[in-house]
Amino acid sequence: MAAPTMNNLSRLWLDQLGREFYNICSQHKIDLSPPIFELSEAKKQLGCWLPEVKTIRISHDLILSHSWDVVIMIIKHEMAHQICSELFFLPAEGHGKMFQKACLMLGLPYPYNLSSGDLPEVTAELSKDPQTEAGRKIITRISKLLALAGSTNEHEAALAMQRATELLHRHNLDMAALEELSPCVRLIIKPGKKQIPSYRRTICAILRDYFFVKVVYSYLYDPETDNTYKTIELLGRAENVPVAEHCYYFLEQQLPQLWQKNRHKHQGNTRTAKNSYYLGLLHGFSEKMAHQTRQNKENSRIRRNNIQNETPGELAIREDRELQDFVGFHFPSLVTLSRAKVRIYDDSYSKGVDTGRKMVLHRTVTEKNGSAQRLIE
């Protein structure tokens, strides 16, 4: 099939902008009349709302130069202006109090609610480090320990991994007790696939259970291919998200490497055997993480001489209301889906469990994402 021409792509983009508008209204339960979408040739003005002709213009250059998640934020910015016009009856509101109220209704975060709307200003704000000083220090300490966890000495590696997870738990505990938690951040992982396989969902469950993050499955449009792909979004505190991201890419790399090393031991359908082995590996690794988590909690209780009663920090970690509100702000209409049954081979699965119990996190991460690289340098 021939690649679509630029004219065809422009038409497809306009169709997708209309679908995004409908999805935003549906997710945030807002009743707006569909506008006319136009593509503009503007280089600096990312978008604009023209109330007299009920039109939203989006920069052609924005779509070509930036990820679609940025495009969605600009659509929301212009929809906030539309809310001021059509729901608040304030066509000249600008970016005042009622505009900010409209941004909240749409889940539009800072800095996309700024008055300028110019990309350099937005980019400059996004590049600011949201981590606290304590958060930067703990990531530095954990990165050094994860470097040690790459040791060929299995005992030394296991001790380093245990110490790293203990530090992360203690940091979250201390910051919660002192009410000095870092701000919540959101990171999008883009596997570039139309489906999220069972092993990848299991990786996400490990991140959710042991790395203090919330995981949301979403989607993102690719304007170059006119395809929509599944995404994995990590939401959590500014120091927890990069640690969870590191774990994600570590496991993504380890699974195929271990399979290539051990595939000769497995019989039957290769795809089913590989998937069974992957799930077994992750189950074994999860068992190890669960054991470490229990140890971390016990150590923190002993350290506080409060073995029987839950500490304020532990309670705050378990009931991180601010993080829950942060997730609700970005995803107000989340739906929990039950997982489909997956066919597995018992032998491949059990062999994977045995190997997974021996896995440790280390610094072998090739993903070029900035936050992941900073974590392991």
Steps between C-alpha positions, in 0.01 A plus 500: 500500500639841400578751773233769535577836341519818709158609374351167602675517836362847563148370439563203730636732770185711486292185546713401799471847656124457486524160670725641772248778563222245543713281730598796719137608536396143580775437753445828686120498455487840331228592250652714225388534140758355256709779347647519152866398508754671277876457459701821508848580370592687820842416645461653847127508567418139575125544479216747523124507557291717268160539672334695218538204261521224766838385371809356670824543312795271574852563373607269217859543622400387851368168366812441291750589772354369825343196658123468481464532878616862460240549224227375735604756763474781244156376396395514866638855530283616212203304631538692827452819299196340337357421846540866595312599185223243493447396862614804696391755233829688538651521150757758617607316817861457383696289750342622821325325785220346294747375238696325776175347622438368148852351496421313821180366344707359213788362707743744334814522716763768540675629290249446219260741669741791455380806315766504228453154353837532324693175498833644627328623816322170555819301431700713744247432776486129427880470516511619861598227746197416718702293747573626848858518626435187707357331189811577293723365776308174531510441121877557505543249782271245336673536162835414662349195667339386174841531336634260766206270427655437159781312673578148381503398865139391552515545878637854469242585234213370712616700802528816287150454360356439845671813631373709206136402553538550875629855438207581271251371756667689786516821297127486423427418861707790634367753252140397571551528876662844461240611242780588258389291204620607156241602238321241291614450142376307197714304252386326181665177384440436130563136402371575147257206496126477449455258790658459844596132538445311825867504603515879461188538715673284761801733494263790560344314795848469653557875458162573660553264793860576595611835358244750637347589162159477338481341155242594234462341156409757239561566130677753282458589135801497267448771234781366279333162445135583582497221758402494865723311743460393860697686766594438863485802728683516832371749756672554832739709703787665312765258629289183485402526133858483356583207728188316377588590141846352548346176627265487200779518243721264699232231494420566133866428422553208733205292379615447136864460608416223745265337248772486234733342753248235609265443205663168412357359825139560396280298267167557326364817343786749515281806554302338784816363660670838485199679648474237775868544578463879508206481741686252718805727513288794605315294760832394653632856495176623659536243777848635568377858506215405736750341739719811490199724557400303810857529627507874433177555692619290789836682513331840497273399788789372705696816427215707640448270802136468396460141390129459567355833383512640148711815480364828355739464209378152411141620516578797273673276246204263491248785476678750277195716442692757299616233256147362476371849422779546245394182320135606515586842357661346191269197471159581649322208337731205559357154441646188661495205262536135596796321346439233240620146565835414340605156384826389662727196507554393861859385443609824331317705763666319797845530345437870455395534865825339617708737285292805590568450869869555425463818292630833633465850360817641346605785277471327160246738354524618141174698485589854394233670709666777700369418846604136468852599397535747786399232743776261405790734419 
